[in-house]
Amino acid sequence: MLMYGWMKFVEVAPERYDWAVKLMTGGRLDKIKDQIAERIGPGDRILDIGCGTGTLAVRCLKKGAYVTGLDSNEFMLEQSEKNAMAAGVNDRLTLIQDSVTQLCKHFQEGSFDVVMSTMALGEFPREYLEYILRDCKRILRPGGRLIIADEVWPERLLPRLLYQAGMVLFWIPQFLLLRRALFPISDLRGIIEAGGFEVGEVVTSAASSFQLVFAENVAVEPKPFAEAPREYEHMQPAHNF
Ligand SMILES: C[S@@+](CC[C@H](N)C(=O)[O-])C[C@H]1O[C@@H](n2cnc3c(N)ncnc32)[C@H](O)[C@@H]1O
């Protein structure tokens, strides 16, 4: 939650975003992005949801992939373009400004080998996440990979209690600063499985409050929705800048 709050705070200045996030996370998020890029190969067709300043996209472009970055914030996308140009890899980058709730409007079934997202899906409540993951399944090819890294509620009791104590201390100042209620994702693995994916490796770090999940699009139907948000199709980006 702390990491998220800081990221939301610095999103208003995309040119400072990268170093501000590096400072806050002590370079941990960069390592996670390196871990993701290690699994990417030349020619992979990738969608990066909530791509931000494109730091993960650039890593994948350097591996020879074709990356589409989708983000609701035009300034983040501009920074993505600049970062990709500076690295000399912008010729294989496509940028789309829209909400993650509009995936099916932009992409055909089976369009991607990999759909990935770091620190973006936590913006949404569970019922939206369920929809988003079903859209991800549709636009991924069979056997394609879903890679998600985000802040989560710790699964084990002691880290969970410590995390709750942190929430009590920081939630109100964060809400006052951002005017938004941010919560970590509860049961990320379960939501991904319910979307019709098989979860493989799960890397848990930062006192159990951060997970990197690798999953595969297998031939399994998603489970019925627990709760269907009525306005999903028309949902606008979660916030204005
Ligand atoms: C915390 S930043 C993470 C950025 C990047 N993935 C990273 O790891 O550095 C969250 C990103 O999600 C984007 N975002 C927020 N709501 C969105 C939405 N509804 N649809 C698409 N992108 C969204 C924000 O503009 C922002 O760039």
The ligand as an SDF file (V2000), in Angstrom:
LIG
                    3D

 27 29  0  0  0  0  0  0  0  0999 V2000
    1.6220    2.6070  -10.2720 C   0  0  0  0  0  0  0  0  0  0  0  0
    1.7410    2.8880  -11.9940 S   0  0  0  0  0  0  0  0  0  0  0  0
    2.7230    1.4990  -12.5600 C   0  0  0  0  0  0  0  0  0  0  0  0
    3.3530    1.7740  -13.8840 C   0  0  0  0  0  0  0  0  0  0  0  0
    4.2640    0.6830  -14.4250 C   0  0  0  0  0  0  0  0  0  0  0  0
    3.5380   -0.5190  -14.7470 N   0  0  0  0  0  0  0  0  0  0  0  0
    5.3980    0.3970  -13.4800 C   0  0  0  0  0  0  0  0  0  0  0  0
    5.4910   -0.7260  -12.9750 O   0  0  0  0  0  0  0  0  0  0  0  0
    6.2150    1.2830  -13.2670 O   0  0  0  0  0  0  0  0  0  0  0  0
    0.0900    2.4520  -12.5370 C   0  0  0  0  0  0  0  0  0  0  0  0
   -0.1790    2.7790  -13.9920 C   0  0  0  0  0  0  0  0  0  0  0  0
   -1.4920    2.3270  -14.3090 O   0  0  0  0  0  0  0  0  0  0  0  0
   -2.1220    3.3190  -15.1120 C   0  0  0  0  0  0  0  0  0  0  0  0
   -3.5770    3.1880  -14.9650 N   0  0  0  0  0  0  0  0  0  0  0  0
   -4.3640    3.5370  -13.9290 C   0  0  0  0  0  0  0  0  0  0  0  0
   -5.6530    3.2750  -14.1740 N   0  0  0  0  0  0  0  0  0  0  0  0
   -5.6820    2.7270  -15.4130 C   0  0  0  0  0  0  0  0  0  0  0  0
   -6.7140    2.2510  -16.2500 C   0  0  0  0  0  0  0  0  0  0  0  0
   -7.9790    2.2800  -15.8580 N   0  0  0  0  0  0  0  0  0  0  0  0
   -6.3900    1.7430  -17.4500 N   0  0  0  0  0  0  0  0  0  0  0  0
   -5.1020    1.7260  -17.8870 C   0  0  0  0  0  0  0  0  0  0  0  0
   -4.0770    2.1700  -17.1410 N   0  0  0  0  0  0  0  0  0  0  0  0
   -4.3580    2.6540  -15.9280 C   0  0  0  0  0  0  0  0  0  0  0  0
   -1.5840    4.6330  -14.5690 C   0  0  0  0  0  0  0  0  0  0  0  0
   -1.7330    5.6900  -15.5060 O   0  0  0  0  0  0  0  0  0  0  0  0
   -0.1400    4.2770  -14.3020 C   0  0  0  0  0  0  0  0  0  0  0  0
    0.6910    4.5210  -15.4010 O   0  0  0  0  0  0  0  0  0  0  0  0
  1  2  1  0
  2  3  1  0
  2 10  1  0
  3  4  1  0
  4  5  1  0
  5  6  1  0
  5  7  1  0
  7  8  2  0
  7  9  1  0
 10 11  1  0
 11 12  1  0
 11 26  1  0
 12 13  1  0
 13 14  1  0
 13 24  1  0
 14 15  1  0
 14 23  1  0
 15 16  2  0
 16 17  1  0
 17 18  1  0
 17 23  2  0
 18 19  1  0
 18 20  2  0
 20 21  1  0
 21 22  2  0
 22 23  1  0
 24 25  1  0
 24 26  1  0
 26 27  1  0
M  CHG  2   2   1   9  -1
M  END
$$$$
